[in-house]
Structures are given as C-alpha cells and as structure tokens.
Amino acid sequence: MLINNLRDHKELSDYISDKCDDAEDSNGNFKVLTDKTIKPKNIFIIKVDLYFNKKISPNPKGPDCLIIQRCAEQKFNIYMAEFKDVKRPKHINKENIREKFDSCFKNFIEDKFKKYFTSDKIMIRNIKLWLISDPHNIREHPERIKHNNVIVFKMMLGEKPIKYLNKYIAIEHNHENPTIKNCFDN
C-alpha cells in the first residue's frame, strides 16, 4: 500500500530511483546496498533532495535518499541516507545534516505525503538515519577506526536524537556502504 501509493504518485515519478548513491555530486564512492534476497518490489527509493530542489519553494534541505522497505503486509522500515564525500570531519556540518533529516520528516513525510505515512493501515517498524562518509579515511587506513577522534565524531552525531512517530532516532555514521538487510517476515 505505502510503496504502491508513492510509486503511483505522478509528482514523484521523476524522483524515483532504483539505487541510492552519491553519483550526482561526487565520484560515486558511496551507496546504500540492498541484500540480494530482497525483491525489488519491496524497496522504494526517492531522491528527496532532488525533489525538494525542483518541487518545493523555498527549497528545504533534504537527505539524498529516502528508502522505504516493505517487511510484511503493511509493515515497513524507513531509511534516510545523506552522502558526504569529504576528507576531514570539520567539513561535515552536523547541524546541516540534522536539518536535512528533520526536513524530510516535516516536509515530506508529515506534510506533503502524510496520508500515506500516517495511515492506520500501515506500521513503520524501524527508522534509520544514515550519514555515509569517510572523513577519517578509514577505507584506506582501517587502523584509524580505533582512533579517539572517530569515536568522538560518532558520539557527536548521535547526541541529539530526532523524534518521529514516538521514536527517538540517532544519526548513524557509516564509513562503509551500509546494507539494507532482508526483513520480510511472512
């Protein structure tokens, strides 16, 4: 229901994608992967930032992707992904990242498409907010993950969780491409 309604919404047709990656604004170093056992009909990806830039004025900031995963009849997971291809943590503005996720909730989920997301007929099981970047260059130097600055950076991202649907959600930092796992329980 949720995925089908959004997929059929004419206003979204230009912003639906079959992948969530950063190819538009960098070298395509980052992407959200999906478990190979997930059927394509159970994943729906919207390029929210692009939608905001073209359809809403003044343009709110938005995450790169909103991903909706169907887990069972009328049960869904939501993922928001923001990509930052930066070389130093200081180039990531944490308040800007929070604003993007917040804006997606307020402008997209709770306002523009509220009737789809807040229906009594559906249940949002989990919500994940992902910042995908490698400002400590851990991909090339895995030993840096033990470094104190990496731990402090992750703690600073999650210190003020965002509240949605009576759930407090912290921003999770991923230096590797995260994978959406199969959650189908029918």
C-alpha positions as a printed Julia matrix, in Angstrom:
186×3 Matrix{Float64}:
  0.0     0.0     0.0
  2.57    2.62    1.08
  5.08    1.78   -1.64
  2.43    1.35   -4.33
  0.74    4.65   -3.46
  4.02    6.55   -3.6
  5.15    4.74   -6.77
  1.86    5.72   -8.47
  2.0     9.37   -7.35
  2.66   11.44  -10.51
  4.51   14.18   -8.65
  7.2    11.69   -7.59
  7.73    9.9   -10.9
 10.85   11.89  -11.86
 12.49   11.3    -8.47
 12.09    7.55   -8.11
 15.32    5.62   -8.48
 16.47    2.02   -8.45
 19.59    2.91   -6.43
 20.71    5.24   -3.68
 24.2     6.57   -4.31
 26.21    9.77   -4.47
 26.88    9.64   -8.22
 25.29   13.07   -8.8
 27.68   15.05   -6.64
 30.96   13.16   -6.34
 32.86   10.2    -7.65
 30.21    7.65   -6.74
 32.22    6.4    -3.79
 29.24    5.81   -1.55
 25.97    3.94   -1.91
 23.35    2.07    0.05
 23.38   -1.62   -0.8
 20.45   -3.99   -0.53
 20.6    -7.64    0.41
 20.29   -9.75   -2.75
 17.36  -11.67   -1.25
 15.16   -8.54   -1.16
 12.72   -8.45   -4.04
 12.83   -5.15   -5.98
  9.11   -4.6    -5.39
  9.85   -4.4    -1.63
 12.28   -1.46   -1.92
 11.29    2.05   -2.96
 13.86    4.85   -3.34
 13.09    8.53   -3.69
 15.76   11.16   -4.38
 14.35   13.57   -1.78
 16.96   16.31   -2.13
 16.34   16.47   -5.87
 12.57   16.5    -5.29
 12.88   19.39   -2.8
 15.05   21.37   -5.24
 12.58   21.01   -8.11
  9.17   20.92   -6.42
  9.2    22.98   -3.21
  9.91   26.68   -2.94
 11.74   27.92   -0.99
 13.86   24.8    -1.25
 14.27   22.98    2.07
 17.4    20.91    2.53
 16.85   17.19    2.28
 18.83   13.96    2.5
 19.98   12.37   -0.73
 17.6     9.41   -0.47
 14.52    8.2     1.33
 14.27    4.42    1.15
 11.13    2.53    2.12
 11.38   -1.21    2.66
  8.34   -3.46    2.86
  8.87   -6.1     5.55
  5.43   -7.71    5.65
  1.89   -6.81    4.69
  1.6    -3.15    5.67
  4.82   -3.18    7.76
  7.73   -1.02    6.64
 11.21    0.21    7.51
 12.36    3.7     6.56
 15.95    4.69    5.8
 17.24    8.17    5.07
 20.71    8.46    3.59
 22.95   11.5     3.28
 26.29   11.22    1.48
 29.27   13.45    2.26
 32.47   12.92    0.31
 34.84   14.95    2.49
 38.43   14.5     3.61
 38.11   15.97    7.12
 35.4    15.72    9.81
 35.39   19.5    10.19
 33.87   19.72    6.69
 30.72   17.98    7.92
 28.27   20.41    9.45
 26.34   18.28   11.95
 23.51   20.81   12.27
 23.13   20.86    8.49
 22.85   17.05    8.48
 20.21   17.16   11.25
 18.3    19.82    9.32
 18.19   17.6     6.23
 16.74   14.62    8.11
 14.37   16.86   10.06
 13.18   18.49    6.85
 12.48   15.12    5.24
 10.26   14.2     8.2
  8.5    17.54    8.37
  8.15   18.5     4.7
  7.89   15.12    3.0
  6.59   12.52    5.49
  4.5    14.64    7.86
  3.27   17.23    5.36
  3.3    16.54    1.63
  2.7    12.75    1.81
  1.25   12.48    5.31
 -1.81   10.49    4.25
  0.42    7.65    3.06
  2.8     7.53    6.03
  0.34    8.05    8.88
 -2.43    5.71    7.78
 -3.87    3.42   10.46
 -3.41    0.59    7.98
  0.4     0.67    7.99
  3.08    0.27   10.62
  6.54    1.83   10.47
  8.71   -0.68   12.31
 12.15    0.92   12.16
 13.65    4.21   11.06
 17.36    4.66   10.3
 19.18    7.93    9.63
 22.48    7.29    7.86
 25.32    9.7     7.25
 27.6     7.9     4.81
 31.09    9.37    4.6
 34.71    8.58    5.35
 36.24   11.79    6.73
 38.87    9.82    8.67
 39.91    7.85    5.55
 39.2     4.54    7.29
 38.65    2.73    3.99
 42.35    3.16    3.16
 43.59    3.03    6.76
 41.37    0.62    8.78
 43.57    1.01   11.87
 42.23    4.56   12.29
 38.85    3.26   13.45
 40.37    2.83   16.91
 41.42    6.47   16.99
 39.66    8.61   19.58
 38.54   11.3    17.07
 36.45    8.72   15.18
 34.64    7.72   18.37
 34.06   11.35   19.39
 32.72   12.2    15.92
 30.21    9.33   16.04
 29.07   10.35   19.54
 28.55   13.96   18.45
 26.31   12.86   15.56
 24.04   10.85   17.81
 23.89   13.16   20.83
 20.59   14.84   19.89
 18.23   12.19   18.53
 15.37   13.22   16.26
 11.86   12.22   17.36
  9.44   10.75   14.86
  6.42    8.5    15.46
  7.26    8.48   19.18
 10.68    7.02   18.43
 13.98    8.75   19.17
 16.37    8.16   16.31
 20.08    8.94   16.39
 22.07    9.67   13.26
 24.34    6.74   12.47
 27.66    7.31   10.74
 28.85    4.75    8.19
 32.3     4.92    6.63
 31.47    1.8     4.61
 28.48    1.4     2.32
 25.61    0.2     4.56
 23.42   -2.72    3.53
 19.67   -2.96    3.99
 19.02   -6.47    5.29
 16.02   -8.6     4.36
 13.28   -8.07    6.94
 10.4    -9.9     5.26
  8.68  -12.0     7.89
  5.77  -13.62    6.05
